[in-house]
Amino acid sequence: MAPEEDAGTELLLQSFERRFLAARALRSFPWQSLEAKLRDSSDSELLRDILQKTVKHPVCVKHPPSVKYARCFLSELIKKPSGGSVTLSESTAIISHGTTGLVTWDAALYLAEWAIENPAAFTDRCAVLSRSHRVAGRGPAEAGRLPGAPAGS
């Protein structure tokens, strides 16, 4: 990346960081600049960097913003164009006593809504559900299968 591109990217990251930490209205974020940067650049790490400067910022980890604000921000962020994959992960630091379901399922609903609105993003792709433990008496290979679906589906 050229030095002027680095400077532009750093300014964009700082803008997101400052607005997020100040809990500014989402309409004040530089969404158009982000979209332009994602279209014009092969920098697939930009969205990851924005997450590090916002929801994963040490201040936000220690003193998180409201769930509604973070959810709306992330919902807006995933609408932006990117050619990479989407990974949904969960940290036990932000859920209750290491249990699941308090964060992942809301995120999965937003991801599903986005997927329905953007079917072209899934053309010639597949989705994988990865589980490292047994779920409701089913083994890992069966965890993502719908009830009544034949084995191997």
Order of alpha helices (4+ residues) and beta strands (2+ residues): alpha-alpha-alpha-alpha-alpha-alpha
